[in-house]
Amino acid sequence: MKAEIIVDVKRCARCGEDHQKVVFKKLTRPGPRHQYWAPCPKNQEPIMMRVVEMDTAQAKDAETNGEQMEVKTFVFSKE
């Protein structure tokens, strides 16, 4: 997994607001529930996140030549 992921956060678990382009860093010792964290831009409390891999999808543009690409979703924790 990448060391950093940039994600838009909707309804932040720490302040309830939306944030754009939050930089999440990989935890040194990730657990089963959390792999990444970022400070809330409003109050600096930690936002915890894990990456969940979904089914593969076919890219239809010439740039990828129809190869499979992974589709991921991000899960944020209120804990």
C-alpha positions in Angstrom: 0.0 0.0 0.0 1.0 3.6 -0.6 2.6 5.5 2.3 0.3 8.5 1.6 -3.2 8.8 0.1 -5.0 12.1 -0.7 -8.8 11.8 -0.1 -11.8 14.1 0.1 -13.5 13.6 3.5 -17.3 13.9 3.8 -18.8 14.5 7.2 -15.5 14.3 9.1 -15.7 12.0 12.2 -14.0 14.6 14.3 -15.7 17.8 13.4 -18.7 16.9 11.1 -17.5 19.1 8.2 -16.4 18.2 4.7 -12.7 18.5 3.8 -10.9 18.4 0.4 -7.6 16.8 -0.4 -6.7 15.5 3.1 -3.3 13.7 3.2 -3.6 10.4 5.0 -0.4 8.7 6.1 0.0 4.9 6.6 0.2 3.9 10.3 3.5 2.4 11.4 1.7 -0.5 12.9 -1.7 -0.8 11.1 -4.4 -2.9 12.7 -7.4 -4.7 11.2 -9.7 -1.7 11.5 -7.3 1.2 10.6 -4.5 1.5 8.1 -4.2 5.3 7.6 -4.7 8.4 9.6 -4.8 12.2 9.1 -5.3 15.2 11.4 -8.7 16.9 11.0 -8.0 20.2 9.3 -10.3 22.0 11.8 -9.3 20.6 15.2 -6.2 18.4 14.5 -7.8 15.3 16.0 -6.9 12.1 14.2 -9.2 10.8 11.4 -8.8 7.0 11.1 -9.2 5.3 7.7 -8.9 1.9 6.1 -8.9 1.0 2.4 -11.3 -1.6 1.1 -10.6 -3.2 -2.3 -13.7 -3.7 -4.5 -14.2 -5.6 -7.7 -12.1 -4.9 -10.7 -13.4 -2.7 -13.5 -12.6 -2.4 -17.2 -11.1 0.8 -18.3 -12.5 1.8 -21.7 -10.2 4.6 -22.8 -7.2 4.3 -25.2 -4.8 5.4 -22.5 -5.2 2.2 -20.4 -5.9 0.0 -23.5 -8.8 -1.7 -21.8 -6.7 -3.2 -18.9 -8.2 -4.0 -15.5 -7.9 -1.4 -12.8 -8.6 -1.7 -9.1 -11.5 0.1 -7.7 -11.1 1.1 -4.0 -13.3 2.7 -1.4 -12.2 4.4 1.7 -13.9 3.7 5.1 -13.6 6.3 7.9 -14.0 5.4 11.5 -15.8 7.4 14.2 -13.7 5.7 16.9 
